[in-house]
Amino acid sequence: MSLLLNTTSLFYGAPIRTRSTTLHCETRMFRPVSSSSFSSVSAILTKEQQSNLPENKIGETHLKLAFDFKSYMLEKANLVNQALDSAVPLKHPEKIHESMRYSLLAGGKRVRPMLCIAACELVGGDPLTAMPAACAVEMIHTMSLMHDDLPCMDNDDFRRGKPTNHIVYGEDVAVLAGDALLSFSFEHIATATEGVSSDRILRAIGELAKCIGSEGLVAGQVVDICSEGADVGLDHLEFIHLHKTAALLEGSVVLGAIMGGGSDEEIEKLRKFARSIGLLFQVVDDILDVTKSSEELGKTAGKDLVADKTTYPKLLGIEKSREFAEKLNKEAQEQLLEFDQLKAAPLIALANYIAYREN
């Protein structure tokens, strides 16, 4: 079945230029259908985040479909926030748990947990079985942001519109709180996952460890640090971002597919999907860094330029970077063609959300 997503009004009502081709699942412009209203609102998402969630509308195909992506995002974000709140309660010693909760519950779009849950659903799994893994990837993502913001790294004062963790709790506590989130993420998968065989849980833990270690996220971070001020090419830049950014997004999707009982073939297709959207995420991040204000982003804008980092706009220019983003989005969605398109709708919408987000 062909599923066509309207990208003209999909994200914040911003005009999007897309090629008008007829590939299954590739974006195409047409008159949108009206979306249903939603009543559930996340208690932790800010009003600004709620108002900025994208409208995802699907037009006429062989069947008349209506996937309300705004409601999907709010519902899943709310469930993830509740699960995170329960997983990391305030207890002794209070200082470290306050610091952990400060960054973990600071809002955010919860893209990685949603990818994990949507991948689980796509392969026929119960989304509740993927919730501990979804929380784990968000804990690790939060840790990476806390450490990224430290003076010895990117030296940022704001994250998600709030003072960064080390500004509030000090560098020492911020480092330890990040370490605590990292170690607890694995404990949480191992102890909180229900209805999944031990061999799949073990496989998921192995995947997660690899995607954030010295061959994954850490590799990308180190090469990125060593490349500041240096002239690097596209291959070098791609290595950085496939590891620094894409690796954890890939892990999120793969963990969901594993927990959902996906076959090896399904897992590998979703791995390729995730790798493309992971690189896409960074290309868009680079574009936003030079086209949006700090207020719009909720973090310091233009920091890559100040740090003399090599980015896609620096190497390709803004327009070519946008074209590259479109290409990556198309390649990602091609990996979903052999899946049930109704079940694939959340991942298709999430890919478009990543491609056309504004912060």
C-alpha positions as CSV (number, residue, x, y, z in Angstrom):
1,M,0.0,0.0,0.0
2,S,1.3,3.5,-0.8
3,L,1.4,5.9,2.1
4,L,1.9,9.6,1.2
5,L,2.7,12.1,3.9
6,N,1.9,15.8,3.6
7,T,5.0,17.7,4.5
8,T,3.6,21.1,3.6
9,S,1.7,21.3,6.9
10,L,3.4,18.5,8.7
11,F,5.8,20.4,10.8
12,Y,4.8,23.7,12.4
13,G,3.1,24.8,9.2
14,A,6.4,25.7,7.7
15,P,6.7,25.5,3.9
16,I,8.8,22.5,2.8
17,R,10.2,22.1,-0.6
18,T,10.0,18.5,-1.7
19,R,10.3,16.6,-5.0
20,S,6.8,15.5,-6.1
21,T,7.6,11.9,-7.0
22,T,5.4,8.9,-6.5
23,L,7.7,6.5,-4.6
24,H,6.0,4.6,-1.8
25,C,6.3,6.5,1.4
26,E,8.3,9.4,-0.1
27,T,6.9,12.7,0.8
28,R,4.6,14.3,-1.7
29,M,2.5,17.5,-1.7
30,F,-1.3,17.4,-1.8
31,R,-4.2,19.0,0.0
32,P,-4.2,17.9,3.6
33,V,-7.1,16.4,5.5
34,S,-8.1,17.9,8.8
35,S,-6.6,16.3,11.9
36,S,-8.5,15.3,15.0
37,S,-8.0,17.3,18.2
38,F,-6.3,15.8,21.1
39,S,-7.0,16.1,24.9
40,S,-4.1,14.3,26.6
41,V,-1.3,16.7,27.4
42,S,2.0,15.7,28.9
43,A,2.4,17.0,32.4
44,I,6.1,17.5,31.9
45,L,6.3,18.9,28.3
46,T,6.3,22.7,28.4
47,K,3.5,24.7,26.9
48,E,5.9,25.9,24.2
49,Q,6.8,22.3,23.3
50,Q,3.1,21.3,23.2
51,S,2.3,24.1,20.9
52,N,5.2,23.4,18.6
53,L,4.5,19.7,18.2
54,P,4.0,18.9,14.5
55,E,0.7,18.2,12.7
56,N,1.0,15.0,10.8
57,K,-1.7,14.5,8.3
58,I,-2.1,11.8,5.8
59,G,-4.0,12.2,2.6
60,E,-6.1,10.1,0.3
61,T,-4.4,6.8,-0.7
62,H,-5.9,3.4,-1.6
63,L,-7.6,3.7,1.9
64,K,-8.4,6.9,3.6
65,L,-6.0,7.0,6.5
66,A,-5.6,9.5,9.3
67,F,-2.6,9.2,11.6
68,D,-2.6,11.9,14.2
69,F,1.1,12.3,14.9
70,K,0.6,15.1,17.4
71,S,-1.6,12.9,19.6
72,Y,0.8,10.0,19.1
73,M,3.8,12.2,20.3
74,L,2.0,13.5,23.3
75,E,0.7,10.1,24.3
76,K,4.1,8.4,24.1
77,A,6.0,11.3,25.6
78,N,3.5,11.3,28.5
79,L,4.0,7.6,29.1
80,V,7.8,7.9,28.8
81,N,7.9,10.8,31.2
82,Q,5.8,8.9,33.7
83,A,8.1,5.8,33.4
84,L,11.2,8.0,33.8
85,D,9.7,9.7,36.9
86,S,9.0,6.3,38.4
87,A,12.3,4.8,37.5
88,V,14.5,7.5,39.1
89,P,12.7,8.6,42.3
90,L,14.0,11.2,44.7
91,K,15.8,9.3,47.4
92,H,19.0,9.2,49.4
93,P,21.5,10.6,48.6
94,E,19.2,13.4,47.5
95,K,21.8,15.6,45.8
96,I,22.7,13.0,43.1
97,H,19.1,12.0,42.5
98,E,18.0,15.6,42.3
99,S,20.7,16.2,39.6
100,M,19.7,13.1,37.7
101,R,16.0,14.1,37.7
102,Y,16.7,17.7,36.9
103,S,18.1,16.8,33.5
104,L,16.1,13.6,32.9
105,L,12.8,15.3,33.4
106,A,13.6,18.6,31.8
107,G,11.3,18.0,28.9
108,G,12.6,17.3,25.5
109,K,10.8,15.6,22.6
110,R,11.6,12.0,23.6
111,V,12.5,11.1,20.0
112,R,14.7,8.2,21.0
113,P,12.2,6.5,23.3
114,M,9.5,7.0,20.7
115,L,11.7,5.4,18.0
116,C,12.2,2.4,20.4
117,I,8.5,2.0,21.1
118,A,7.4,2.5,17.4
119,A,10.0,-0.1,16.2
120,C,8.6,-2.6,18.8
121,E,5.0,-2.0,17.6
122,L,6.1,-2.3,14.0
123,V,7.4,-5.8,14.4
124,G,4.2,-6.8,16.3
125,G,5.4,-6.4,19.9
126,D,3.6,-4.9,22.9
127,P,5.0,-1.4,23.5
128,L,5.1,-1.9,27.2
129,T,7.8,-4.6,26.8
130,A,10.0,-1.9,25.2
131,M,9.4,0.8,27.8
132,P,12.4,-0.1,30.0
133,A,14.6,0.0,26.9
134,A,13.0,3.2,25.8
135,C,13.7,4.8,29.2
136,A,17.3,3.4,29.1
137,V,18.1,5.2,25.8
138,E,16.7,8.4,27.1
139,M,18.8,8.1,30.3
140,I,21.9,7.6,28.1
141,H,20.9,10.5,25.9
142,T,20.5,12.7,28.9
143,M,23.9,11.6,30.2
144,S,25.5,12.5,26.9
145,L,23.9,16.0,27.0
146,M,25.0,16.6,30.6
147,H,28.6,15.7,29.8
148,D,28.5,17.5,26.5
149,D,27.5,20.7,28.3
150,L,30.5,20.6,30.7
151,P,33.2,23.3,30.5
152,C,35.7,20.7,29.3
153,M,33.5,19.8,26.4
154,D,31.1,22.2,24.7
155,N,30.8,24.5,27.7
156,D,27.1,25.3,27.4
157,D,25.1,27.3,30.0
158,F,21.6,26.3,28.7
159,R,19.9,23.1,27.7
160,R,16.2,22.8,26.8
161,G,15.7,26.4,27.8
162,K,17.1,25.8,31.4
163,P,20.5,26.3,33.0
164,T,22.6,23.3,32.3
165,N,23.2,20.7,35.0
166,H,26.6,21.8,36.0
167,I,25.5,25.4,36.4
168,V,22.9,24.3,38.9
169,Y,24.7,21.5,40.7
170,G,28.3,22.0,40.0
171,E,30.7,20.2,37.6
172,D,31.5,17.4,40.1
173,V,27.9,16.4,40.7
174,A,26.9,16.8,37.0
175,V,29.7,14.3,36.0
176,L,28.6,11.8,38.7
177,A,24.9,12.2,37.9
178,G,25.6,11.4,34.3
179,D,27.6,8.4,35.3
180,A,24.8,7.2,37.5
181,L,22.3,7.5,34.7
182,L,24.6,5.6,32.4
183,S,25.0,2.7,34.8
184,F,21.4,2.6,35.8
185,S,20.2,2.4,32.2
186,F,21.6,-1.1,31.9
187,E,20.3,-2.1,35.3
188,H,16.8,-0.9,34.3
189,I,16.7,-2.9,31.1
190,A,17.9,-6.0,33.0
191,T,15.5,-5.8,35.9
192,A,12.4,-3.9,34.6
193,T,11.8,-5.7,31.3
194,E,8.9,-8.1,31.4
195,G,7.6,-10.6,28.8
196,V,10.8,-10.8,26.9
197,S,13.2,-13.8,26.8
198,S,16.5,-13.5,28.6
199,D,18.4,-14.1,25.3
200,R,16.7,-11.0,23.7
201,I,17.3,-8.9,26.8
202,L,21.0,-9.9,26.7
203,R,21.2,-9.1,23.0
204,A,19.6,-5.7,23.6
205,I,22.1,-4.9,26.4
206,G,25.0,-5.9,24.1
207,E,23.6,-3.7,21.3
208,L,23.2,-0.7,23.6
209,A,26.7,-1.0,25.1
210,K,28.3,-1.2,21.7
211,C,26.4,1.8,20.3
212,I,27.6,4.1,23.1
213,G,31.1,2.8,23.7
214,S,34.5,3.3,22.1
215,E,33.1,2.1,18.7
216,G,30.0,4.2,19.0
217,L,29.0,7.5,20.6
218,V,32.3,7.9,22.4
219,A,34.2,7.3,19.2
220,G,32.2,10.1,17.5
221,Q,32.8,12.4,20.5
222,V,36.5,11.9,20.6
223,V,37.0,12.3,16.8
224,D,34.9,15.4,17.0
225,I,37.0,16.9,19.7
226,C,40.2,16.1,17.9
227,S,38.9,17.7,14.7
228,E,38.1,21.1,16.1
229,G,39.9,23.7,14.0
230,A,41.1,21.2,11.5
231,D,40.2,20.9,7.8
232,V,38.2,17.7,7.4
233,G,36.2,16.3,4.5
234,L,32.8,14.8,4.2
235,D,33.9,11.2,4.9
236,H,35.5,12.3,8.2
237,L,32.5,14.4,9.1
238,E,30.2,11.4,8.4
239,F,32.2,9.2,10.6
240,I,31.8,11.7,13.5
241,H,28.1,11.9,13.2
242,L,27.3,8.3,12.4
243,H,28.9,7.6,15.7
244,K,28.2,10.7,17.8
245,T,24.6,11.1,16.9
246,A,23.3,8.2,14.7
247,A,24.6,5.4,16.9
248,L,22.2,6.0,19.8
249,L,19.3,6.6,17.4
250,E,20.2,3.3,15.8
251,G,20.4,1.6,19.1
252,S,17.0,3.0,20.1
253,V,15.3,1.5,17.0
254,V,17.2,-1.8,17.1
255,L,16.4,-2.3,20.8
256,G,12.7,-1.8,20.1
257,A,12.8,-4.3,17.3
258,I,14.6,-6.8,19.5
259,M,12.2,-6.4,22.4
260,G,9.2,-6.7,20.0
261,G,10.4,-10.1,18.8
262,G,11.5,-8.9,15.3
263,S,13.3,-11.3,12.9
264,D,17.0,-10.8,12.0
265,E,15.9,-9.5,8.6
266,E,13.4,-7.0,10.2
267,I,16.0,-5.8,12.7
268,E,18.6,-5.1,9.9
269,K,16.1,-3.2,7.8
270,L,15.3,-1.1,10.8
271,R,19.0,-0.7,11.6
272,K,19.5,0.8,8.1
273,F,16.5,3.1,8.6
274,A,17.8,4.3,11.9
275,R,21.3,4.9,10.6
276,S,19.9,7.2,7.9
277,I,17.7,9.2,10.2
278,G,20.6,9.4,12.7
279,L,22.7,11.1,10.1
280,L,19.7,13.1,9.0
281,F,19.2,14.3,12.6
282,Q,22.8,15.8,12.7
283,V,22.5,17.4,9.3
284,V,19.3,19.2,10.4
285,D,21.0,20.1,13.8
286,D,23.9,21.7,11.8
287,I,21.4,23.7,9.7
288,L,19.4,24.8,12.7
289,D,22.6,25.9,14.5
290,V,23.2,28.6,11.9
291,T,19.6,29.5,11.0
292,K,17.9,29.7,14.4
293,S,18.3,31.8,17.5
294,S,19.2,30.5,21.0
295,E,15.6,31.3,22.1
296,E,14.2,29.2,19.2
297,L,16.5,26.3,19.9
298,G,16.4,26.3,23.7
299,K,20.2,26.1,23.7
300,T,23.1,28.2,22.6
301,A,22.9,28.9,18.8
302,G,26.0,29.4,16.6
303,K,28.3,27.5,19.0
304,D,29.7,25.3,16.2
305,L,30.8,28.4,14.3
306,V,32.4,29.8,17.4
307,A,34.2,26.5,18.1
308,D,35.3,26.4,14.4
309,K,33.8,23.0,14.0
310,T,33.3,21.4,10.6
311,T,29.6,21.1,9.8
312,Y,27.5,20.2,6.8
313,P,26.6,23.8,6.1
314,K,30.3,24.8,6.3
315,L,31.3,22.1,3.8
316,L,28.2,22.0,1.5
317,G,26.3,25.3,2.1
318,I,22.8,25.6,3.5
319,E,20.9,24.6,0.3
320,K,23.1,21.5,-0.5
321,S,22.8,20.5,3.2
322,R,19.0,20.6,2.9
323,E,19.1,18.5,-0.3
324,F,21.3,16.0,1.5
325,A,18.7,15.9,4.4
326,E,15.9,15.1,1.9
327,K,18.0,12.3,0.4
328,L,18.6,10.7,3.8
329,N,15.0,10.9,4.7
330,K,14.0,9.2,1.4
331,E,16.6,6.5,1.9
332,A,15.4,5.9,5.5
333,Q,11.8,5.5,4.4
334,E,12.6,3.1,1.6
335,Q,13.7,0.6,4.4
336,L,10.1,0.6,5.6
337,L,8.4,-0.3,2.3
338,E,8.1,-4.0,3.1
339,F,6.5,-3.5,6.4
340,D,2.7,-3.0,7.1
341,Q,2.3,0.6,6.2
342,L,-0.3,1.3,8.9
343,K,2.1,0.0,11.6
344,A,5.0,1.9,9.9
345,A,3.1,5.3,10.0
346,P,4.7,6.4,13.4
347,L,8.3,5.7,12.1
348,I,7.5,7.5,8.8
349,A,6.2,10.4,10.7
350,L,9.1,10.4,13.1
351,A,11.5,10.5,10.2
352,N,9.7,13.5,8.8
353,Y,9.6,15.1,12.2
354,I,13.4,14.7,12.4
355,A,13.8,16.1,8.9
356,Y,11.6,19.2,9.4
357,R,11.9,20.0,13.1
358,E,12.7,23.6,14.0
359,N,14.6,23.0,17.3
